[in-house]
Amino acid sequence: MNPTLKIRQFERHPRFHLAAPLLAGIIIILAFPPFEQGYLAWFALLPLLWACMLATPTNAFKAGFLFGLPFTLYVNYYLGFVLYPYLSTALATLAMILLVLYISLFYGIFGFAANLAARQGRVWFTALALPSLWLIVEYLRSLTFLAYNVGYLGYTQWGYPSILNIASVFGYWGLPFVIVFFQTMIILFFLQKLRGRSLCGLSAVFVLILGLGLGLPAFQAVESKDEPLHAALIQGNIQPEQIVDRDRENILDYYLDLTRQALKEAPETELVVWPETVVHLDFRAERVHPDKMAELGEEHGIKLLYGARVQKPGALHNSITLYSWGQEEIPVYNKHRLVPFVEFFPAEKLLNRILQLDLLLGSYTPGEEISIFDLNGTPVAGVVCFESYFGDHMRLFAEKGAKHQFVVTNDAWFGDSIGLEQHAQAAAIRAAETGAGVTQVANSGLTISFDYRGKELFRSGKSEPDIFTLPLDMTRRETIYTRYGDYFPALWGIFILITAPYLAIKTRRENS
C-alpha cells in the first residue's frame, strides 16, 4: 500500500490525536531527573510533531495540550511538598490543577500554531516555523510576573557540556531550537515532503546553526586567573518548620558553628558562603551585620557572602550581602525576580486574608540594582533561588564583569524530590550562557558547582548538612549571549511575524 495512503488512514483514526501526544509527553519525562536520559529529548517529540502536522487545527491544539498534561504534572509534582503542608488539601489540589492546566495551555498554543504553519504547504517554512514557535512559546512563559521556567526542554541537556556550548552563542534558546528543528526534519522526511534540494538545503541550515553553536565558543576570549578562590560552602539543612517558627537566633548560631568547623578544616579559606535567608537584618535603625558574625570575621579575617531577609523602612527584601572585616560600607543585592504568589502578588493583603497562613505571602519588594561584590579585586555576584531560572537576568552580572556567580537558595521546602535536580539544571545552563562559573549553595537540597562551560565540578548529597571547602576556578570567557542577550528568540519571532502573514495571503490567492 502507498505509504502516503497509510499515513492518511492513520491520520483519520480518532485515537491517533490522543495516543501520539500522550506518548510524547510520557517519553520526554525520561529525559528529566531522576532518569536523566537527555538524549531522548532529541526524539521524544516526534509523535507530538506528527500529530500537530496531520490533525485539524482544533485537534492540534488538543494534541499539544494532552502532551503537556502528563509532562507538566511530572516536572511540577515537587511543588506538592510545599503546597500540601501549608494549604488545605482542596486548595493545594486546586493550585496544582491550575498550574498544570496553565502550562499545558502553552503547549496547546504551540500545537495550534504548528498546525497552521504546516498547512501552508511550504516545507522550508514548516521546518523553520516549528522550532521557532516552540522557542517563542517557551519565551512567552518567561515573561510577566507569572514567569515560570521550570521543565524547559533545553534543560535536559545539562549533562552534556559540549552541547551547552550552544547556550554561550544563542543563550538557552538555542537548545530547544536545534532539538525541535532536528525532529521536525525527521517528520517531514518521513511524510515524504523533505526530498532533493529541500533536504540538502534545510540540512545545511541545521548544520550551520548547530555548527555555529558548537564551534564559535572556541574563538571566544578566555580570561584565566592564576590563583583560585578558596571557598567554604555551608549547607546546614535547616528544616522548613524552623524557618516558619522564625527560629532565627538558633539558625544563625548553627551556621556560625559550621563556619568555625570549616575554617578549622581549611584555614586558607578566603570566602564563606551561606544559603538563602539564613539571617534576618533590620536596616530600619542602622545598616550593620550581626555582632556574632562580626566577631567571627574579626577573629579569622574572612569574607562572608550570605542570604538575608532585609527589613528596610517600608520594604522587605530577600537579599544577599557581603560581610568583610574592616569594611565600612555594606554591599547588598536585593532579589529582582520574585516567586509569583509566594514572594510577590499584586493583592497580597487579600491573598493572606483568604489563606490565613502563618507565612506572609507576597510581601517582598523586588530590587532594582545589579550589584557586584568585590573579593580583594575579584568581582563576583550572587542571585537568590528562583532567579537562576532567568538567563536574561544573570547575564547582567556577567556583563558587569562578574567572574563567578553564586546562587543562594533554600530548597528544603521540596524534600528529596526532583525539584532539587531541576533547580541545579538551571545553574548549569546559566554558567554556559554567561561564560562564568556558577555555584549553587543550598540550605538543603543540592549544593553544586559548574565551571564556565557548564561542566559539573562537584555536588553535595541531598538534604543533609555538610561543609565543602574547595578552590573555585575564576576562569571566565566572553560569550555572545552575555553581550547581546535574548536576540535569538527575537530573531525567530520576527521571522514568524513577517513570513507567516505573507505566506497566508499567498496561499489564499493560490487557492482562490
C-alpha positions in Angstrom: 0.0 0.0 0.0 1.1 3.6 -0.7 2.9 5.0 2.4 1.1 8.3 2.0 -2.3 6.5 2.0 -1.3 4.7 5.2 -0.4 8.0 6.8 -3.8 9.5 5.8 -5.7 6.5 7.2 -3.7 6.7 10.4 -4.4 10.4 10.5 -8.2 9.9 10.4 -8.1 7.3 13.2 -9.8 9.1 16.1 -7.3 7.7 18.7 -4.3 9.0 16.9 -4.7 12.6 18.2 -4.9 11.3 21.7 -2.3 8.5 21.8 0.5 10.2 19.9 0.9 13.4 22.1 0.4 11.4 25.3 3.1 9.0 24.3 5.4 12.0 23.6 4.5 13.5 27.0 5.5 10.3 28.7 8.7 9.7 26.8 10.0 13.2 27.4 9.7 12.6 31.2 12.6 10.1 30.9 14.9 13.0 29.8 14.4 14.7 33.2 15.5 13.8 36.7 15.9 11.2 38.1 16.2 9.3 34.8 18.5 11.9 33.1 18.3 10.4 29.6 18.8 13.7 28.0 19.4 12.2 24.5 15.8 11.2 24.4 14.8 14.8 24.1 16.1 14.7 20.5 13.4 12.1 19.6 10.7 12.3 22.2 8.7 15.0 20.4 8.3 13.0 17.2 4.8 11.7 18.0 3.7 15.2 19.1 5.0 16.9 16.0 3.5 14.3 13.8 0.1 14.8 15.4 0.3 18.6 15.1 1.1 18.4 11.4 -1.6 16.0 10.4 -4.5 17.0 12.6 -7.0 19.7 12.2 -6.1 23.0 14.0 -8.5 22.1 16.8 -7.1 18.6 17.2 -3.6 20.0 17.0 -4.4 22.3 20.0 -5.7 19.2 21.8 -2.6 17.3 20.9 -0.3 20.0 22.4 -2.5 20.3 25.5 -2.6 16.5 26.0 1.2 16.4 25.6 1.5 18.9 28.4 -0.7 17.2 30.9 1.5 14.2 32.0 4.8 16.1 31.3 3.8 19.2 33.3 2.4 17.2 36.1 5.6 15.2 36.4 8.1 18.1 36.4 6.0 20.1 38.9 4.8 17.5 41.3 7.6 18.5 43.7 5.6 21.6 44.5 3.2 19.3 46.4 5.9 19.2 49.1 5.2 22.9 49.7 1.5 23.2 48.9 0.0 20.4 50.9 1.7 21.0 54.3 0.7 24.7 54.3 -2.6 24.7 52.5 -5.8 22.7 52.8 -5.9 19.6 50.7 -8.6 21.1 48.5 -6.8 24.4 47.9 -3.4 22.7 47.3 -5.0 20.3 44.8 -6.7 23.3 43.1 -3.4 25.1 42.9 -1.7 22.1 41.3 -4.5 21.6 38.8 -4.5 25.3 37.8 -0.7 25.2 37.3 -0.8 22.1 35.1 -3.6 23.5 33.0 -1.9 26.9 32.7 1.4 25.4 31.4 -0.3 22.8 29.3 -2.2 25.7 27.6 1.1 26.9 26.2 1.8 23.5 24.6 -1.7 23.6 23.2 -0.9 27.0 21.6 2.2 25.6 20.1 0.2 22.7 18.6 -2.4 25.0 17.1 0.3 27.4 15.7 2.4 24.5 14.4 -0.6 23.1 12.5 -1.3 26.4 10.9 2.3 26.7 9.8 2.3 23.2 8.3 -0.9 23.9 6.4 0.9 26.5 4.3 2.4 23.6 2.5 5.9 25.1 2.3 8.5 22.6 3.6 11.1 25.3 4.3 8.7 27.4 6.3 7.3 24.4 8.2 10.8 23.2 9.1 11.9 26.6 10.4 8.5 27.6 11.9 8.0 24.7 14.3 11.3 25.2 16.2 10.7 29.0 16.1 7.2 28.5 17.6 8.4 26.2 20.3 11.1 28.8 21.1 8.6 31.6 21.2 6.1 29.7 23.4 8.8 29.0 25.9 10.0 32.6 25.8 6.4 33.9 26.4 6.3 31.6 29.5 9.3 33.5 30.9 7.5 36.9 30.7 5.3 38.8 33.2 5.1 38.3 36.9 3.7 34.8 36.3 7.0 33.8 34.6 7.8 30.2 35.5 10.6 28.4 33.6 10.7 25.0 35.3 10.7 22.0 32.9 12.0 23.7 29.8 13.0 21.3 27.0 16.6 22.6 26.8 17.4 21.8 30.4 17.5 18.1 29.5 21.0 18.8 28.0 22.6 20.0 31.3 24.7 16.8 31.4 26.4 17.4 28.1 28.9 20.3 28.4 29.8 20.1 24.7 26.2 20.7 23.7 25.9 23.5 26.2 28.3 25.5 24.1 25.2 26.3 22.1 23.9 28.4 25.0 27.0 30.6 25.0 26.2 31.7 21.5 22.4 31.7 21.3 21.5 31.6 25.0 19.4 28.8 26.4 17.0 29.4 23.5 19.4 27.8 21.0 19.0 24.4 22.7 15.2 23.8 22.2 15.5 25.3 18.7 18.0 22.8 17.4 16.2 19.9 19.2 12.8 20.7 17.7 14.4 21.6 14.3 16.1 18.2 14.1 12.8 16.3 14.9 10.8 18.4 12.5 13.0 17.5 9.6 12.7 13.8 10.5 8.9 14.1 10.4 9.0 16.0 7.1 11.3 13.3 5.6 9.0 10.5 6.8 6.0 12.3 5.4 7.9 12.4 2.0 7.9 16.2 2.0 11.6 16.6 2.5 13.5 15.5 -0.5 16.1 16.6 -3.0 17.0 20.3 -2.8 14.9 21.0 0.2 16.5 18.1 2.1 20.0 19.4 1.2 19.2 23.0 1.9 17.5 22.5 5.2 20.2 20.0 6.4 22.7 22.7 5.5 20.8 25.3 7.6 20.6 22.9 10.5 24.3 22.0 10.3 25.1 25.8 10.1 23.2 26.7 13.2 24.4 23.7 15.2 28.0 24.3 14.0 28.0 27.9 15.0 26.7 26.9 18.4 29.2 24.2 18.9 32.2 25.9 17.2 32.1 29.6 17.9 32.9 29.2 21.6 36.3 28.0 20.7 37.0 31.5 19.3 35.6 33.4 22.4 38.2 35.0 24.6 39.0 33.1 27.8 40.3 35.0 30.8 42.1 32.9 33.4 43.1 33.8 36.9 46.2 32.2 38.2 45.0 31.8 41.8 41.7 30.1 42.5 39.3 31.4 45.2 39.4 29.3 48.3 35.8 29.0 49.5 33.8 27.2 52.1 30.2 26.4 51.2 27.9 25.7 54.1 24.8 23.5 53.7 23.1 23.5 57.1 19.9 21.5 56.2 17.6 23.7 58.3 14.1 22.3 58.2 11.1 24.4 57.0 9.5 24.1 60.4 12.3 26.1 62.0 12.0 28.7 59.3 8.3 29.0 59.8 8.8 29.3 63.5 11.2 32.2 63.0 13.9 30.4 65.0 16.4 33.0 63.6 18.9 33.2 66.5 19.4 29.5 66.7 19.8 29.2 62.9 22.5 31.9 63.0 24.3 30.2 65.8 24.2 26.9 64.0 25.7 28.4 60.8 28.3 30.1 62.8 29.3 26.8 64.4 29.5 25.1 60.9 31.6 28.0 59.7 34.1 27.7 62.5 34.4 24.0 61.7 35.0 24.8 58.1 37.7 27.3 58.9 39.4 24.8 61.2 39.5 22.2 58.4 40.6 24.7 55.8 42.4 27.8 57.3 43.3 29.0 53.8 39.6 29.8 53.2 39.0 33.3 51.8 35.3 33.3 51.4 32.5 31.6 53.2 29.1 31.3 51.5 25.8 30.7 53.3 22.5 30.0 51.6 19.2 32.0 51.3 17.7 33.9 54.3 19.9 32.4 57.0 20.0 35.8 58.7 17.4 38.5 59.4 18.8 42.0 59.1 16.8 45.0 60.3 18.2 48.1 58.5 15.5 50.4 59.8 17.7 51.7 62.6 21.2 51.2 61.2 22.9 49.1 58.5 25.1 46.6 60.3 25.9 42.9 60.3 25.0 40.8 63.4 27.6 41.2 66.2 28.2 37.4 66.3 29.2 37.5 62.7 31.4 40.5 63.2 33.2 38.7 66.0 33.8 35.6 63.7 35.1 37.9 60.9 37.4 39.8 63.1 38.8 36.5 64.5 39.5 34.9 61.2 39.7 37.9 58.8 37.4 36.3 56.3 34.7 37.5 53.9 31.2 36.0 54.2 28.6 36.1 51.5 25.2 35.2 52.8 21.5 35.3 52.1 19.4 37.6 54.4 15.9 38.7 54.9 16.4 42.5 55.0 13.8 44.8 56.6 14.0 48.5 55.5 11.6 51.3 56.1 8.6 50.4 54.1 10.1 47.5 52.3 11.1 43.8 52.9 13.7 42.3 50.7 15.1 38.8 50.0 18.8 39.7 49.7 22.4 38.8 49.5 25.1 40.8 51.4 28.8 40.5 51.9 30.5 40.8 55.3 34.1 41.9 55.0 36.1 42.5 58.1 37.1 46.2 58.4 34.7 47.3 55.6 32.6 50.3 56.4 30.1 50.0 53.5 27.8 47.0 53.5 27.1 46.0 49.9 23.6 44.4 49.4 21.9 42.9 46.4 18.1 42.7 46.6 16.3 39.9 44.7 14.7 41.1 41.5 12.8 38.1 40.2 10.3 37.2 42.9 8.4 33.9 43.1 4.8 34.6 42.0 2.1 34.2 44.7 4.8 33.4 47.3 7.1 36.4 47.4 5.1 38.7 45.1 1.4 39.1 44.4 -0.3 42.3 43.4 -3.1 41.8 46.0 -1.0 40.3 48.8 -3.3 41.5 51.6 -6.3 39.8 50.1 -4.3 36.7 49.5 -3.1 36.4 53.1 -6.6 37.2 54.4 -8.1 34.3 52.3 -5.4 31.8 53.2 -4.9 32.8 56.8 -1.3 31.3 57.0 1.5 31.9 59.4 3.6 32.9 56.5 3.2 36.3 54.9 2.8 35.7 51.2 3.5 38.2 48.5 5.0 40.8 50.9 8.5 41.1 49.4 9.7 44.1 47.4 11.8 43.5 44.2 15.2 45.0 44.0 16.3 47.4 41.2 20.1 47.5 41.1 22.6 45.0 39.8 25.3 44.5 42.5 28.8 43.2 42.1 30.8 42.1 45.2 34.5 42.8 45.4 36.6 40.0 46.8 40.1 41.5 47.0 39.9 42.7 43.4 38.0 39.8 42.0 34.4 40.7 41.1 31.7 38.1 41.9 27.9 38.2 42.0 25.0 36.4 43.6 21.4 35.8 42.8 18.7 34.3 45.0 17.0 31.0 44.4 14.3 31.3 41.7 16.4 33.9 39.8 18.7 31.3 38.4 16.0 30.2 36.0 16.3 33.5 34.1 19.3 33.9 31.8 18.4 37.4 30.8 18.8 38.4 34.5 22.0 36.5 35.3 23.8 37.7 32.2 23.6 41.3 33.5 26.1 40.4 36.3 28.5 38.8 33.7 28.1 41.9 31.6 29.3 43.9 34.6 32.4 41.7 34.9 31.5 39.0 37.5 34.0 36.2 37.2 31.8 33.8 39.3 28.2 33.8 40.3 26.6 32.2 43.4 23.0 31.0 43.6 22.0 31.1 47.3 18.9 29.1 47.8 16.8 27.1 50.3 15.3 24.1 48.7 14.3 22.4 51.9 10.7 23.0 51.0 10.9 20.4 48.3 12.2 17.4 50.3 14.1 14.9 48.3 12.1 15.5 45.2 13.2 16.1 41.6 12.8 19.8 42.3 16.4 19.7 43.6 17.9 18.5 40.4 15.7 20.7 38.3 17.0 23.8 40.1 20.6 22.6 39.6 19.9 22.2 35.9 19.3 25.9 35.6 22.7 26.7 37.2 24.5 24.6 34.5 22.7 26.5 31.7 23.5 29.9 33.2 27.2 29.0 33.5 27.4 28.1 29.9 25.4 31.2 28.8 27.5 33.7 30.7 30.9 32.0 30.5 31.4 32.4 34.2 31.4 29.6 36.8 28.2 29.2 38.8 28.0 27.7 42.3 24.7 27.0 43.9 24.8 27.0 47.7 21.7 25.4 49.3 20.5 25.3 52.8 19.1 21.9 51.9 19.0 20.3 48.6 21.9 20.3 46.2 25.0 22.4 46.7 26.6 22.1 43.3 29.2 23.9 41.2 29.8 24.3 37.4 32.7 25.8 35.5 32.5 28.4 32.8 31.4 25.8 30.2 28.6 24.4 32.4 30.6 21.3 33.3 29.7 19.9 36.7 32.6 20.1 39.2 31.0 18.6 42.3 27.7 18.2 44.1 26.5 17.5 47.6 24.2 14.8 48.9 20.5 15.6 49.1 19.1 17.1 52.3 22.0 16.6 54.6 24.2 19.0 56.5 27.6 19.3 55.0 30.6 21.6 54.6 32.5 21.9 51.3 35.9 23.6 51.2 37.4 23.8 47.8 39.2 26.1 45.3 36.8 27.7 42.8 38.3 28.4 39.4 37.7 32.0 38.3 38.3 31.3 34.6 35.8 33.3 32.5 35.1 33.6 28.8 33.3 36.2 26.8 30.1 34.9 25.3 27.8 36.2 22.5 24.8 35.7 24.8 26.3 37.9 27.6 26.8 40.7 25.1 23.5 40.6 23.1 21.1 38.8 25.4 17.8 37.3 24.1 18.4 38.2 20.5 17.7 34.6 19.3 14.0 34.4 20.2 13.6 38.0 18.9 15.2 36.9 15.6 12.8 34.0 15.1 9.9 35.9 16.3 10.5 38.5 13.6 10.8 35.6 11.1 7.3 34.3 12.1 5.7 37.8 12.1 7.0 38.6 8.6 6.8 35.3 6.9 3.5 33.8 8.2 1.2 36.6 7.1 2.9 36.7 3.7 2.5 33.0 3.1 -1.1 33.0 4.3 -2.0 35.7 1.8 -0.1 33.9 -0.9 -1.8 30.6 -0.2 -5.2 32.2 -0.1 -4.6 33.7 -3.6 -3.4 30.4 -5.0 -6.4 28.6 -3.7 -8.9 31.2 -4.9 
